[in-house]
Amino acid sequence: MPPIVNIFDGAPALSTALAARVLACAAAAQAARGRFTLAIPGGSVVELLARGLARVDASNWHVFWTDERCVPLSDPHSNFRMAETKLLPKLAGAQVHPIRGSVADYEHELRPFLPLDLVLLGVGEDGHVASLFPGNAALLETEHLVTEVHGAPKPPPDRVTLTFPVLNAARQTLVVAAGAGKAAIVGRLFSAPGDLPAQRLSGSPRWLLDRAAAAHLKESP
């Protein structure tokens, strides 16, 4: 099935819609299974979600990370640190699972919670998702749930990321892009089939875009 695309007039509307979808997914997961498992990225997606959320009871939420930079969790460049300052204060009682220790440790921690209920992703100007970059060896990982990334084109070059077996098994996937800086890659991703990381997401991911990011789409869905 093709991806679903929703376009919003601006970042505030996108932020509100993103928060509403996350909350709806959480409610459905908790009703069905008694818990909600969520993987979040770094970058602007976390800020957009935080902006759209009021403080919520998240005592049955388990929050994982799609990827992390190999820096201390307290480092300002850490994906965990961004969430800790902007998003986690809105999620009262959430059980958080930051990426720390070895990839084997995180895989062991993650495995009992699979499949994840919801994976949130941003998309880079080169089409990367999580820390799965074009041409990187991590794209080829099919056995492990979590893998190291070396030689990333964006600093820092060393990272840890969830792999496609985890991302593509999620019950729902939301890919979020905002701003004119994302317009070229969004247009490229939807213009023709390809093998960029964002094009390797399966299971009909839903894309949430603002109009600036959707500017190069040939037709507005």
Secondary structure, DSSP 8 states (H G I E B T S, - for coil): ---EEEEESSHHHHHHHHHHHHHHHHHHHHHHHS-EEEEE-STHHHHHHHHH---EE-TTEEEEESEEESS-TTSTT-HHHHHHHHTGGGEET-EEE---S-HHHHHHHHGGG-S-SEEEE---TTS-BTTB-TT-GGGG--S-SEEEE-S-SSSSS-EEEE-HHHHTTSSEEEEEE-SGGGHHHHHHHHHS---SGGGG--S--EEEEETTTTTT-SS--
